[in-house]
Amino acid sequence: MSDQIELAAAVMVRDYFILAFLVSLGALQIVTSIRVIRGLWVFPRGDITRVLGIVLIAIGLGYYIFSPLWLEGPWSAGSVIDGTSEGRVWGTATLDEISGARNLNDIHGGMAGTAYAGYFILSAVLATVFAAVVGAVNVRLMASVPFWLRHFSREHCHSRVGGNPEGRMGKRNDTSKPPLIPPFASQKGEGSNVRPVDSRLRENDDALRNGHLDGLDALKASDAFSTLSASIGNLRQTGVEDARQSWIEAPRWSIPSLIGRKWRN
């Protein structure tokens, strides 16, 4: 019986980790596509990235809910009675019993609440790292502006740098055709040949290299690895003060406040 419990626990951990990873990555892609944070995009195009996020969330939820129909586990047909986990038989579930298949007590191989929290944090961190790695590749690929990305680059530059002060969803105030250049690209022209959008992009490039541009604003034009040193510096400078301020402002009934009063007494 102990071997079956260990096997059931491994199945539950595997499936929940897949669910949490896909949902975390999908939510990250939706948010970063809306805020135009290109450094965390899995695809170079924002519209495709947003659709991908929705698809990843749907796949993660669908896999976790319906995988007992084809993957064997402690939810064999006929052994899932009223959602209980005692006396489960190894096998695949039926569609009628799918609602109780995942309802598995931790003493029978299910996951405890702390395990859910731990694996969710781990999967969210891995999803962010994955997005950062792929996003770094995308940022460098965008510098060459291949033909199939020109439309995206044109819209992005117009909404981010000029010609559309109302934002991406607002109406454009001018009818001039925006330049066919990628975000964060540098141009070698000088004098009158340098367009305002090119100068703005070069200013962002210089600010990033000098450490004056970091955080989410930098990720809109670069990748997470280029801003890593600046982000660590910000965390080192503000982390202690933010923690102290949160400790001071914590309600009297909260655990941090209780620990602080006990410590002072």
C-alpha positions in Angstrom: 0.0 0.0 0.0 2.9 2.4 0.8 4.3 1.9 -2.8 0.9 2.9 -4.3 0.7 6.0 -2.0 4.2 7.1 -3.1 3.3 6.5 -6.7 0.0 8.5 -6.3 1.9 11.3 -4.7 4.4 11.4 -7.6 1.5 11.6 -10.1 -0.2 14.4 -8.2 3.0 16.4 -7.9 3.7 16.0 -11.6 0.3 17.0 -12.8 0.0 20.0 -10.4 3.4 21.2 -11.4 2.5 21.1 -15.1 -0.8 23.0 -14.3 1.0 25.7 -12.2 3.8 26.2 -14.7 1.5 26.6 -17.7 -1.0 28.9 -15.9 1.8 31.0 -14.5 3.5 31.3 -17.9 0.2 32.1 -19.6 -0.7 34.8 -17.1 2.7 36.3 -17.4 2.4 36.4 -21.2 -1.0 38.1 -21.0 0.1 40.8 -18.6 3.4 41.5 -20.4 1.7 41.7 -23.7 -0.8 44.3 -22.4 2.0 46.3 -20.7 4.4 45.9 -23.7 7.1 44.4 -21.6 9.0 42.8 -24.5 11.8 41.3 -22.3 9.4 38.6 -21.1 7.6 37.7 -24.3 7.8 34.2 -25.6 7.0 35.4 -29.1 8.3 38.6 -30.7 4.7 39.8 -31.5 2.4 41.1 -28.8 -0.8 39.9 -30.2 0.5 36.3 -30.7 2.0 36.5 -27.2 -1.4 37.3 -25.7 -3.2 34.5 -27.6 -0.4 32.2 -26.4 -1.1 33.1 -22.8 -4.8 32.3 -23.1 -4.0 29.0 -24.8 -1.5 28.0 -22.1 -4.0 28.7 -19.3 -6.6 26.6 -21.1 -4.2 23.8 -21.7 -3.0 23.7 -18.1 -6.5 23.6 -16.7 -7.7 21.1 -19.3 -4.7 18.8 -18.6 -5.2 18.8 -14.9 -8.9 18.3 -15.0 -9.2 15.8 -17.8 -5.9 13.9 -17.8 -7.3 11.2 -15.4 -9.4 10.1 -18.4 -6.3 8.7 -20.2 -3.6 8.7 -17.6 -3.6 6.0 -14.9 -3.7 7.1 -11.3 -5.5 6.5 -8.0 -8.9 7.2 -9.7 -9.8 4.0 -11.5 -13.4 3.8 -12.8 -15.7 2.7 -10.1 -13.3 3.5 -7.2 -14.1 7.2 -7.0 -17.1 7.2 -4.7 -18.5 10.6 -3.6 -15.0 12.1 -4.1 -13.4 10.1 -1.3 -9.9 8.8 -1.6 -10.0 5.7 0.7 -9.9 2.4 -1.2 -9.0 3.9 -4.5 -7.9 1.5 -7.3 -5.2 2.3 -9.8 -6.4 3.0 -13.4 -8.2 5.6 -15.5 -11.3 7.5 -14.5 -14.6 7.9 -16.3 -16.1 11.2 -17.3 -18.8 10.9 -14.6 -16.1 10.6 -11.9 -13.8 13.3 -13.2 -14.9 15.8 -10.6 -13.7 13.7 -7.7 -10.6 12.2 -9.3 -8.3 14.8 -7.9 -9.9 14.9 -4.5 -7.2 12.8 -2.9 -6.3 13.0 0.8 -2.7 13.6 1.6 -2.5 10.3 3.7 -3.5 8.5 0.5 -1.0 10.1 -1.8 -2.5 13.6 -2.2 -0.8 16.9 -1.7 -0.9 18.9 1.5 -1.6 22.6 1.5 2.1 23.5 2.1 3.1 21.3 -0.8 0.6 23.2 -3.1 2.1 26.5 -2.0 5.7 25.4 -2.5 5.2 23.9 -5.9 3.2 26.9 -7.1 6.0 29.3 -6.1 8.6 27.0 -7.8 6.6 26.7 -11.0 6.0 30.5 -11.1 9.7 31.2 -10.7 10.6 28.7 -13.4 8.0 30.2 -15.7 9.5 33.7 -15.2 13.0 32.4 -15.8 11.8 30.6 -19.0 10.1 33.8 -20.2 13.2 35.8 -19.4 15.5 33.5 -21.4 13.2 33.3 -24.4 12.5 37.1 -24.2 16.2 37.8 -24.3 16.5 35.9 -27.5 13.5 37.8 -28.9 14.9 41.2 -28.1 18.1 40.3 -30.0 16.1 38.9 -32.9 14.0 42.1 -33.1 17.1 44.1 -33.9 17.3 42.8 -37.4 13.6 43.4 -38.1 12.8 40.5 -40.4 10.1 41.0 -43.0 7.4 39.2 -41.1 7.9 41.5 -38.1 7.8 44.9 -39.9 4.1 45.4 -39.3 4.6 44.8 -35.6 7.7 47.1 -35.3 5.9 49.9 -37.1 2.9 49.8 -34.8 5.1 49.4 -31.7 7.4 52.4 -32.5 4.4 54.6 -33.3 2.6 53.9 -30.1 5.6 53.8 -27.8 7.7 56.8 -29.0 5.4 59.3 -30.7 2.4 60.0 -32.9 -0.1 58.4 -30.5 -0.1 60.1 -27.1 -3.4 58.4 -26.2 -1.7 55.0 -26.0 -2.0 51.8 -28.0 -5.8 51.8 -27.9 -6.2 55.5 -28.7 -6.6 57.2 -32.1 -3.5 58.5 -33.9 -3.3 62.3 -34.1 -1.2 62.3 -37.3 -1.4 60.5 -40.6 2.3 60.3 -41.3 3.7 56.8 -41.9 5.9 55.7 -38.9 9.4 54.5 -39.7 10.1 50.9 -40.3 12.6 50.4 -37.5 12.5 48.0 -34.5 12.2 49.2 -30.9 15.5 49.8 -29.2 17.4 49.8 -32.5 20.2 52.2 -33.1 20.8 54.1 -36.3 24.1 55.4 -37.6 22.7 58.5 -39.3 23.7 61.9 -38.1 22.3 65.5 -38.4 19.2 65.9 -40.4 19.1 62.2 -41.4 18.4 61.2 -37.9 14.7 61.0 -37.2 13.3 61.9 -33.7 12.3 58.3 -33.0 15.9 57.1 -33.6 17.3 59.7 -31.2 14.7 58.6 -28.5 15.7 55.0 -28.9 19.4 55.8 -28.7 18.7 57.8 -25.5 17.0 54.7 -23.9 20.0 52.6 -25.1 22.5 54.9 -23.4 20.4 55.1 -20.2 20.2 51.4 -20.0 24.0 51.0 -20.3 24.6 53.7 -17.8 22.3 52.1 -15.2 19.7 54.9 -15.3 17.0 52.8 -16.8 15.8 49.7 -15.0 12.8 47.8 -13.8 9.7 47.3 -16.0 10.6 50.4 -18.2 13.9 48.7 -19.2 12.2 45.4 -19.9 10.0 47.2 -22.4 13.1 47.9 -24.5 15.6 45.2 -23.4 15.8 41.9 -21.7 15.9 40.8 -18.1 19.6 39.9 -18.1 20.7 43.3 -19.3 18.9 44.9 -16.3 19.9 42.3 -13.8 22.7 44.3 -12.1 20.5 47.4 -11.8 17.6 45.3 -10.5 19.8 43.7 -7.8 21.1 47.1 -6.8 17.6 48.4 -6.4 16.7 45.4 -4.3 19.7 45.9 -2.1 19.0 49.6 -1.6 15.2 49.4 -1.0 14.6 45.8 0.2 15.6 46.4 3.8 13.7 49.7 4.1 10.6 48.2 2.5 10.6 45.3 4.9 11.1 47.6 7.9 8.2 49.8 6.8 5.9 46.8 6.2 6.8 45.6 9.7 5.9 49.0 11.2 2.6 49.3 9.3 1.5 45.7 10.0 -1.8 45.5 12.0 -1.5 44.7 15.7 -3.2 41.3 15.3 -0.8 40.2 12.5 2.0 37.7 13.2 4.8 40.3 12.4 3.4 42.7 14.9 3.0 40.0 17.5 6.6 38.9 17.0 7.8 42.5 17.3 6.0 43.2 20.5 7.2 39.9 22.0 10.8 40.8 20.9 10.6 44.2 22.5 9.3 42.8 25.7 
